[in-house]
Amino acid sequence: MTHPVNDHALDVIFRDGRSYNGFHDKDVPEVLVRAVYDLAKMGPTSANCCPARFVFVSSEEGKKRLLPLVSENNQQKVSEAKWSVIIAYDMEFQEKVPKLFPHNPSAKNWFDSNREETAFRNGTLQSAYFLMAARSLGLDCGPMSGFDMDGVNKEFFESQDGEEKNWRANWICNLGYGDKSSIFARSPRLHFDEACRIL
């Protein structure tokens, strides 16, 4: 039987985890963002289809391509963050199902009628794992949806020759070491009885 994680872990991942609007000028090595992905990829998806795709933007060239496509009030966040991750989903994810679900390779056909819905739902699920993994490994996150989605798709995906041409943007997550002066007081959450029903 597994045991619950300790309170410190729950604080890091949930209770004290915040969405950061600013970041300190402190390096985040590539090995750490690779570790974030390697942890996040272990979360479950439908038939292990794993449709989420991640574009890690840290170079000056990459940021120059991304910055004009984010809303004006998000540009400083992208500039400050050591990594800005375009979290996307693959519209042709089912082609990898025989590799990912080897005990039933024909499972790729399960998604013929609901491919986009499956890609979006499970890709979004994986993106939540990604955020939790980043916090678990000591990074702060700045999730944001204020960007030109069509522009990002054209610039980073549709114009590409490889598999990326089938990827579609979902949201962007800035990663780094957060500046606590950039966050607001914790906003309220709904109580159990407001958001839940027991049948």
C-alpha positions, -999 to +999 in steps of 0.1 A: +000+000+000+013+035-008+015+062+018+005+098+015+033+123+008+043+145+037+029+180+045+060+197+031+054+181-003+017+192-003+027+227+006+052+229-022+029+215-049-005+229-038-009+250-007+021+274-012+024+269-050+015+302-067+013+316-103+042+339-107+041+371-127+079+378-124+111+358-120+145+363-106+176+364-129+187+329-118+198+302-142+176+271-147+197+244-163+184+224-192+189+192-172+163+204-147+136+211-173+143+177-188+138+162-154+104+181-151+093+164-184+106+130-173+085+133-141+054+147-158+053+120-185+045+094-159+010+106-154-019+086-169-037+093-201-063+074-222-046+042-234-013+059-226-018+081-257+004+110-243-007+137-268+009+166-250+039+182-267+063+208-252+084+235-268+109+249-244+119+284-253+150+299-237+172+312-265+172+349-275+161+339-309+132+318-296+121+346-273+121+371-301+098+348-321+074+343-291+073+378-276+053+395-304+027+368-300+019+372-263-003+400-250+014+432-239+009+426-202+025+392-205+056+402-225+077+411-194+068+377-178+081+359-209+112+381-210+121+375-174+114+338-173+144+316-180+121+292-199+088+298-216+071+265-225+046+263-252+024+234-241+007+219-271-011+187-282-005+165-312-034+161-336-017+129-349-010+115-315-026+082-324+003+073-346+024+067-315-002+046-297+013+012-310+046+022-293+029+036-261+003+008-257+022-022-270-001-049-256-029-036-279-014-017-309-048-015-326-059+009-299-048+037-322-082+031-340-101+039-308-096+076-314-108+078-350-140+095-341-128+117-312-092+125-320-092+162-314-113+159-282-089+132-269-058+152-279-071+183-261-084+166-230-054+144-224-029+170-234-045+194-209-043+167-183-006+162-190+000+199-188-013+199-153+011+171-145+038+192-159+030+222-136+029+199-106+062+183-116+079+217-120+068+227-085+079+194-071+114+199-085+117+234-070+107+256-099+080+283-099+054+285-127+037+313-144+008+297-165-008+320-190-033+320-218-029+356-229-014+350-264-023+349-300-030+312-304-033+313-342-001+332-344+018+307-322+004+278-342+016+294-375+050+305-362+060+274-343+039+245-357+020+249-390+050+263-408+073+233-398+081+203-420+083+176-393+058+162-368+054+197-353+031+207-381+004+186-364+009+202-330-015+229-317-009+253-288-029+250-256-012+274-231+021+288-221+039+281-188+068+303-178+094+286-156+121+299-133+126+310-097+096+333-089+098+368-075+074+368-046+068+405-050+051+397-083+022+378-068-010+389-052-025+377-019-040+342-023-074+344-039-104+325-023-114+290-034-148+274-034-158+254-004-165+217-009-203+222-007-201+249-034-182+228-059-190+192-051-219+169-048-220+134-031-245+110-046 
